[in-house]
Amino acid sequence: MKIIRNFILVLFLGPAAAATSLANIGITVEIENNTSNALEMTNFLSERPIHPDYTMSDYGVPAKTTREFYFIYDRKFTYPTAGWQPSLRKVRPTELVLSYQMSHFNFGCQMQTRFEAPIGFGVLESSYTPDWTSRTTHTGNGEYTCRSQITQKMLEPPFNYTVRLIVE
């Protein structure tokens, strides 16, 4: 009797365990500094703190260079499988804010990126409706500007994407 009960549990719970798994959303940030001054990170806002082995100065970007940083967020998505549609799991949004300034110049730039994947209801089955946003603000005397754009994005879980921050 115990074998039959375990078989029934595996039969019912097995697909649910397989359909829901941890997905690491990766946000790649490419910072392109087209100025003749170095950029220094002044603020970092995220649900995940900077790794203890790093400091904000490790995220600086020298003049006339491009640096790439990778940030990971753990999320649990429901992966739909053929022939069986579980209800999708709500996933909280991810947000990352990076602030930079030039050390001996009146210029500051802040980039904010956000990703959310609310559940959209389709005709035959529901699915995630991913939304990637990025915006920038800058301060200074107008000699330099900054802008951001989302250059790559995955259309299904884990929805990794790349944000390019350009300072010129």
Secondary structure, 3 states (H helix, E strand, C coil): CHHHHHHHHHHHHHHHHHHEEEEEEEEEEEEEECCCCCEEEEEEECCCCCCCCCCHHHHCECCCEEEEEEEEEEEEEECCECCECCCCCCCCCEEEEEEEEECCCCEEEEEEEEEECCEECCCCCCEECCEEEEEEEEEECCCCCEEEEEEEECCCCCCCEEEEEEEC
